[in-house]
Amino acid sequence: MMSKTTTALATFAALGVLAGAAQAEIRLGVSVSATGPAAFLGDPEAKTIEMLVEQLNEEGGINGEEIALTLYDDGGDPNKARTFATRLVEDDEVVAIIGGSTTGTTMSILSVAEDEGIPFISLAGAISIIDPVREFVFKTPHTDRMACEKIFTDMQAQGITRIGMISGTDGFGASMQAQCKEVAGEHGIEILADETYGPQDADMTPQLTRIRNTDGVQAVLNPGFGQGPAIVTRNVAQLGFEIPLYQSHGVASDAFIELAGADAAEGLRLPGTALLIADKLAEDDAQYEVVTSYTEAYKARYDQDVSTFGGYAHDAFALIVDAITRAGDSEDPQAIRDALEATDGLVGTTGTYSFSPEDHLGLDLSAFRMLEIKDGDWLAVD
């Protein structure tokens, strides 16, 4: 299923800034998984971008030009994502693309973006998206490698050195599993048990039982996203594990707590963003203003709480707007790409971005907050 939304909103004439002049447009393309199995990612992403485009256009656009948004729902299908990316470039003639809710759809879009020379900001987590660096590809979420490093640093602080790992076989889970294996030794972590589960699996007790029966395991780590980690969390509770459970940033949302159950998730830790603790941020926190503004606007517009995933889209849009503003030419994808790469110190909901020719993520570990679920809510523990 495909949906297309073209947003053309308030003109400067309506704001009293221009009188009667034709309004120029900046064509922005989006392809996200607003429906399907990854809708928990793509739905808030689509809503966020639509909201921000409306807000920006009501304020007069960028340098006097409104954003004309073309948004496709790829349903989490990499083949559809490739088709829509091609359509965005060839038919809709966009100057930049935001999207790729999952690693699979991102990889389809980035191949088109690179071939056509269109700047693309991905909303997916895998490190392979930006390592090696591709000229026109950037991303806003932390990488899975960074998540592993943040988790292992916390484990070290807890005196944990030997773990069991159970990973999803989806693109995200497999990528993070590989990255965790790669960096575990650097943090003094030994993986004693290494289990996997498929996207359709509804019970992980056999794999978890094998982990529980492995001598010396001090904690369990579950790289994955979607329903799998919620099932793992419930199964861990059902099996009566008495060791810590760590999840990934791929499930950093209130919806995960609801899906897993607050009792089963109690004490679980994962790396997340400031959005999950928006109501607990100090006013002098560098992210306080942007997080508070986005949280309040989204709640007012949709009567829903924000999510980490919508935050990724928020930051991608902010980066595009900032780059176009500095590029000086809203019709030149190369100029926009160059301005993106020169981004320095842009504060988003996920962290503070500073890109370079060698780094198209622009975040470091300080952008992650180690969070723990306590009484059905998020608590910062670092």
C-alpha positions in Angstrom: 0.0 0.0 0.0 1.3 3.4 -0.9 0.2 6.8 0.5 1.3 10.1 -0.7 0.9 13.4 1.1 1.9 16.7 -0.4 1.9 19.4 2.3 1.5 23.0 1.1 0.7 25.2 4.0 0.6 28.8 5.1 2.2 31.3 2.8 4.0 34.5 3.7 1.0 36.3 2.4 -1.1 34.7 5.1 1.5 35.8 7.7 1.6 39.3 6.3 5.2 38.9 5.1 4.5 38.7 1.3 1.7 40.1 -0.7 0.5 38.2 -3.7 3.9 36.8 -4.8 4.1 33.2 -6.0 5.6 31.0 -3.3 8.7 29.0 -4.2 8.9 25.4 -2.8 11.6 23.2 -1.5 10.8 19.6 -2.4 11.5 17.2 0.5 10.9 13.4 0.2 10.2 10.9 2.9 9.8 7.1 2.9 9.0 5.5 6.2 7.2 2.4 7.5 4.0 4.1 8.7 2.2 0.8 8.6 3.2 -2.9 8.8 5.4 -4.6 11.3 7.6 -1.6 11.8 4.8 0.9 12.2 5.9 1.5 15.8 8.9 3.2 14.2 7.4 4.7 11.1 4.1 6.1 12.4 5.6 8.6 14.9 8.3 9.4 12.3 5.7 10.3 9.6 3.6 12.3 12.2 6.6 14.2 13.4 7.7 15.3 10.0 4.2 16.3 8.9 3.9 18.3 12.1 7.3 20.0 11.7 6.7 20.9 8.0 3.4 22.5 8.9 5.0 24.5 11.8 7.9 25.6 9.6 5.7 26.7 6.7 3.4 28.6 9.1 6.5 30.5 10.3 7.5 31.4 6.7 9.5 28.4 5.5 13.3 28.5 4.8 14.6 31.8 3.4 11.1 32.6 2.2 10.4 29.2 0.6 7.9 26.7 1.9 8.6 22.9 2.2 6.6 20.8 -0.2 6.5 17.4 1.4 6.0 14.1 -0.5 5.7 11.2 2.0 5.4 7.5 1.1 4.6 4.6 3.3 6.8 1.6 2.4 5.2 -0.7 5.0 8.7 -1.9 6.0 9.2 -3.6 2.6 12.7 -2.9 1.2 11.5 -3.4 -2.4 8.8 -0.8 -1.9 11.3 1.5 -0.3 13.6 1.3 -3.3 10.6 2.0 -5.7 9.5 5.0 -3.7 13.1 6.3 -3.4 13.4 6.2 -7.2 10.0 7.9 -7.6 11.0 10.6 -5.2 14.1 11.4 -7.3 12.8 10.9 -10.8 9.1 12.0 -10.5 8.9 14.2 -7.5 12.3 15.7 -8.0 13.1 16.1 -4.3 16.4 17.7 -3.2 16.7 15.5 -0.1 15.2 12.4 1.4 14.5 11.4 5.0 13.5 7.8 5.9 14.4 4.2 6.1 12.7 3.3 9.4 14.5 0.0 9.4 17.9 -1.1 8.3 16.5 -3.1 5.4 14.5 -0.2 3.9 17.4 2.2 4.6 19.8 0.0 2.5 17.4 0.1 -0.4 17.0 3.9 -0.2 20.6 4.7 0.2 21.6 2.9 -3.0 19.3 5.2 -4.9 20.4 8.3 -3.1 24.1 7.5 -3.7 23.5 6.7 -7.4 21.4 9.9 -7.9 23.5 12.3 -5.7 20.6 13.1 -3.3 21.4 13.7 0.4 19.6 11.1 2.5 19.3 11.0 6.3 18.4 7.5 7.6 16.3 6.8 10.7 17.7 3.3 11.3 20.4 2.1 13.7 22.9 -0.2 11.9 26.5 0.9 11.8 26.8 -0.3 8.2 24.6 2.6 7.1 27.4 5.1 7.7 30.5 2.8 8.0 32.1 3.1 5.6 31.1 6.7 5.0 29.0 7.2 1.9 29.1 10.6 0.3 25.3 11.4 0.4 24.2 9.2 3.4 23.8 10.4 7.0 21.8 9.1 9.9 20.4 10.3 13.2 20.1 7.3 15.5 23.1 6.1 17.5 24.7 3.0 16.0 24.3 -0.5 17.3 28.1 -0.5 18.1 27.6 2.5 20.3 24.7 0.8 22.1 26.9 -2.2 22.8 29.6 0.0 24.1 27.2 1.9 26.4 25.7 -1.3 27.7 29.1 -2.9 28.3 30.4 0.2 30.1 27.4 -0.1 32.5 28.0 -3.8 32.9 31.6 -3.1 33.9 30.5 -0.6 36.5 28.2 -3.4 38.0 31.0 -5.9 38.0 29.5 -8.0 35.2 32.1 -9.7 33.0 30.3 -12.8 31.7 27.0 -12.7 29.8 24.5 -14.6 27.7 23.2 -13.0 24.6 19.9 -13.7 22.7 19.5 -11.8 19.5 16.8 -11.3 16.8 17.8 -12.5 13.3 16.3 -9.4 11.7 18.6 -6.8 10.2 18.9 -4.8 13.4 19.3 -7.7 15.7 21.9 -9.5 13.6 23.9 -6.3 13.1 23.9 -5.4 16.8 24.8 -9.0 17.7 27.8 -8.8 15.4 28.9 -5.4 16.8 28.6 -6.6 20.4 30.7 -9.6 19.7 33.3 -7.3 18.1 33.6 -4.9 21.0 32.9 -7.2 24.0 36.6 -8.0 24.5 37.6 -4.3 24.6 35.3 -3.9 27.6 36.3 -7.1 29.4 33.1 -8.9 28.6 33.0 -12.6 27.7 29.9 -14.0 25.9 29.4 -17.5 27.3 26.1 -18.2 25.5 24.9 -16.9 22.2 21.3 -17.6 21.1 19.0 -16.3 18.4 15.3 -16.2 17.5 13.3 -15.4 14.4 10.9 -12.6 13.7 7.9 -14.9 14.0 9.0 -16.7 17.1 6.5 -16.4 20.0 8.3 -18.2 22.8 12.0 -17.9 23.6 12.1 -20.1 26.7 14.2 -22.9 25.1 17.0 -20.4 24.2 16.7 -18.6 27.5 16.8 -22.0 29.4 20.0 -22.8 27.7 21.4 -19.4 28.8 20.2 -20.0 32.4 21.9 -23.4 32.4 25.2 -22.0 31.3 27.6 -21.7 34.2 28.9 -18.3 35.1 26.4 -16.1 33.2 25.9 -12.9 35.2 23.5 -10.9 32.8 21.5 -11.3 29.6 21.7 -9.0 26.7 19.0 -8.9 24.0 19.8 -7.1 20.7 16.6 -6.8 18.8 13.5 -4.7 18.1 9.8 -5.2 17.5 7.9 -7.7 19.6 10.8 -10.1 20.1 12.4 -8.2 23.0 9.0 -7.9 24.8 8.6 -11.7 24.5 12.2 -12.2 25.8 11.4 -9.9 28.7 8.3 -11.8 29.7 10.0 -15.2 29.3 12.9 -14.0 31.5 10.4 -13.1 34.2 8.5 -16.4 33.8 11.6 -18.4 34.1 12.5 -16.6 37.3 15.9 -15.2 36.2 17.7 -13.5 39.1 20.3 -11.8 36.9 20.1 -8.4 35.1 18.5 -8.1 31.7 19.7 -5.5 29.2 17.8 -4.5 26.1 18.8 -2.3 23.1 17.9 1.2 22.1 15.8 -0.5 19.4 13.0 -0.8 22.0 13.5 2.5 23.9 9.8 3.6 24.1 6.9 3.6 26.4 5.1 1.2 24.1 7.8 -1.4 24.9 6.9 -1.3 28.6 3.3 -1.7 27.8 4.0 -4.7 25.5 6.3 -6.4 27.9 4.4 -5.6 31.0 5.7 -3.3 33.7 6.2 -6.1 36.2 8.2 -8.2 33.8 10.3 -5.2 32.7 11.0 -4.0 36.2 14.8 -3.3 36.6 15.6 -3.8 33.0 18.2 -1.5 31.6 18.9 -0.1 28.1 20.6 2.9 26.4 18.1 5.6 25.4 17.6 9.2 24.6 16.6 12.3 26.6 13.1 12.1 25.2 12.3 9.1 27.5 13.0 11.3 30.6 11.8 14.6 29.2 9.8 15.4 32.3 12.9 14.7 34.5 15.5 16.8 32.6 17.0 19.7 34.4 16.4 23.1 32.9 20.1 23.6 32.4 20.4 20.4 30.4 21.7 21.2 26.9 18.7 19.2 25.4 16.0 20.6 27.7 14.7 23.2 25.3 14.5 21.1 22.2 13.2 18.0 24.0 10.5 20.0 25.8 9.4 21.9 22.7 9.0 18.8 20.6 7.3 16.8 23.4 4.7 19.5 24.1 4.0 20.2 20.4 3.6 16.5 19.5 1.3 15.9 22.5 -0.8 18.9 21.6 -1.1 17.8 17.9 -1.7 14.1 18.3 -2.7 13.6 21.9 0.1 11.0 22.1 3.4 10.8 23.9 6.6 11.2 21.9 8.9 8.3 21.2 12.6 7.9 20.6 11.8 7.0 17.0 9.8 10.2 16.3 12.8 12.0 17.8 15.1 10.5 15.1 12.8 12.1 12.5 12.7 15.4 14.4 16.5 15.5 14.3 16.7 14.5 10.6 14.3 17.3 9.7 16.2 19.8 11.9 19.4 18.8 10.2 17.9 19.2 6.7 16.4 22.6 7.5 19.7 23.9 9.0 21.7 22.6 6.0 19.4 24.2 3.4 19.4 27.5 5.4 23.2 27.5 5.3 23.6 26.1 1.7 22.1 29.2 0.1 20.7 27.1 -2.7 17.6 25.1 -2.0 17.6 23.5 -5.4 21.1 22.1 -5.4 21.4 18.6 -3.7 25.2 18.8 -3.7 25.2 22.1 -1.9 22.8 20.7 0.7 25.0 17.6 1.1 28.0 19.8 1.7 26.2 21.9 4.2 25.0 18.8 6.0 28.6 17.5 6.3 29.6 20.9 7.8 27.0 20.6 10.6 28.6 21.6 13.9 26.9 21.5 17.3 23.3 21.1 16.3 21.4 20.1 19.4 18.6 17.5 18.7 16.4 15.2 20.8 18.9 12.4 20.3 22.1 14.3 21.0 24.3 17.1 19.6 25.3 16.5 16.0 28.7 17.5 14.5 29.4 15.8 11.1 32.6 15.6 9.2 33.9 14.0 6.0 34.9 11.0 8.2 31.7 10.9 10.4 28.2 11.0 9.0 26.6 10.2 12.4 28.0 13.0 14.4 27.1 11.6 17.9 29.3 10.2 20.6 28.5 8.0 23.6 27.5 11.0 25.7 24.3 11.3 23.6 23.1 8.0 25.1 21.5 7.9 28.6 21.6 4.6 30.5 18.0 4.1 31.6 16.3 1.6 33.9 12.6 0.7 34.1 11.3 1.4 37.6 7.6 1.2 38.5 6.6 1.3 34.8 8.6 4.4 34.1 12.1 5.4 32.9 14.8 6.3 35.4 18.3 7.7 34.4 21.0 5.8 36.1 24.1 7.5 34.8 
